[in-house]
């Protein structure tokens, strides 16, 4: 059995300095794979390009956080608060996002292939060019989301809880 990496200890600035080698609120490109961050508030931090693959981010507050080009493959983000998060071109393959709040999230060009978005709130989310191949969109709330050029099937979209006023992959508005 593999040893579980610890979560944070002490102040966030000290933790980020230890991981990145520099002080501040960011750990751009830092390696946090497998860390356990359950129930932690990381809102507003810069985690761009960070490796958070297989990290436990269950119930984490990532509101307004930058995770652009981050690797979150296989991460557990269930019930996470991610309103306004910046995740453009992020790798979320196989991520668990059940019941997560991704309202107004920037997911342009993100890879959500095989991700579980069951019951997730994606109200007003920007999913332009996102890959949703094999993603579970059952009961996902995609009202006012922009799915233009997203790679997703009609069958997947039919499982969504709401597509009211969403921009569909072909650029048309859903009624």
N, C-alpha and C positions, 0 to 999 in steps of 0.2 A: 504494500500500500504506500502510495506516495505521500510525503509529508506536506501538509497544508501550510501555505505561506501565511504569515500573520497579517492582520490588518494594521491600521495605524496605531502608533504609540506616541503619546505626547501631543505637541502642537503640530498642525498641518505643515507649517513652514519648515519645521525641523525634519519632518518626514519627507517632504518633497526635496529638501536640500540633500538628504541622505540618498534618495533615489536618483536625482538628476545631477548632483554635484554642484548645484547653484541655488541660492536662496530665492524666495518669491512664491507666488501663487501658482506657478506653472511647472510642469514636468514634461514639456514638449519632447516627444520621442522616448520617454521613460519606459522601463520594462516593469509592468505590474501584473504580468501574467499569473493567474491563479490566486491572486490576493483576495482576501475576504473583507469586503467593505460594507457588509449588511448594515442597514439603518443609519448610514453616515450621510452627512450633508456636505456635498462637494460642489454646490451651486457656485457658478461664476468662475471656476478654475479653468486654466488652459491645459487641456490634456491632449492637444493636437498631436497626432502621430504616435501616441502612447500605445503600448502593447498591453491590452487588458483582456487578452484571450483567456477564456475559461475562468474569468474573475467572477466572484459572487457579489453582485451589485443589487441584490434583492432589497426593495424598499429604499434605495438610495435617492437622494435629491440631487439631480444633475441639471436643474433648471439653469438656462442661459450659459451652460458650460460649453466650451469648444472642444469637440472630439473629432474635428476634421481629420480625415485620413487615418484615424485610429483603428487598431485591430481589436474588435470586440467579438471575434468568432467564438461561438460556444459559450459566451458569457451569459449569466443569469441576471437579467434586468427586469424580472417580473415585479410588477407593482411599483416600479421606479417612477419618480416624478422627473420628467424630462421636457417640460414646457419650454419652448424657445431654444432648445439645445441645437448646436451647430455640429452636424454629423455628415457634412458633404464628403463624398468619396470614402466613407468609413466602411470597413469590412465587418458586417454583422451576420455573416453566414452561420446558420445554425443557432443563432442567439435566441434566448427565451425572453420575449417581451410581453408575456401575457398580462393583461390588465394594466399595462404601463400607460402613463400620460405623456404622449408625444405631440400635444397640441402645439401648433406653430413651429414644429421642428423643421430644421433644414436638413433634408436627407437627399439632396441632389446628387445623383450618381452613386449613391450608396448601394452596396451589395447586401441584400436581405434574403438571398437564396436560402431556402430551407428554414428560415426564421419562423418562430411561433409568435404571431401577433394577435392571437385570439383575445378578443375583448379589449384590445388596445384603443386608446383615444388618439386619433391622428387628425383632429379637427384643424383645418387650415394648414396642414403640413405640406411642405414642398418636397414632392417625390419625383421631380422631373428627372427622367433618365435613370431612375432607380431600378435595380434588378430584384424582382420578387419571385423568381423561379422557384416553385414548390413551397412558397411561404404559406403559412396558415393564416388566412384573413377572416376566419369565422368570427362573426359578431364584432369585427373591428369597425370602429366608427370613423369613416373617411369623409365626413361632411366638409365641403369647401376645400378639400385637399386637391393639390395639383399633381395629377398622375401623367401629365403629358410625356410621351415617349418612354414611359415606364414599361418594363418587360414583365407583363402579368397577363394571365388568361382571363377570359370572360367567366369561366367557371370559378376562379378564385374570387373575382369581384362580386359574383352572385352570392357568395357566402358572407359578404360584409354586412354589418348591421345597418349602415347608412352610407349612401353615396350622394346625399342631397347637395346639389350645387357643386359637386366635384368636377374638375376638369379631367376628362377621360384620356387614356393613352393616345387616342386619335385626335385630341384637341377639342372635342365637343364637350359641352356642358351637360352633366346629368341633371335630369329634372326631378 
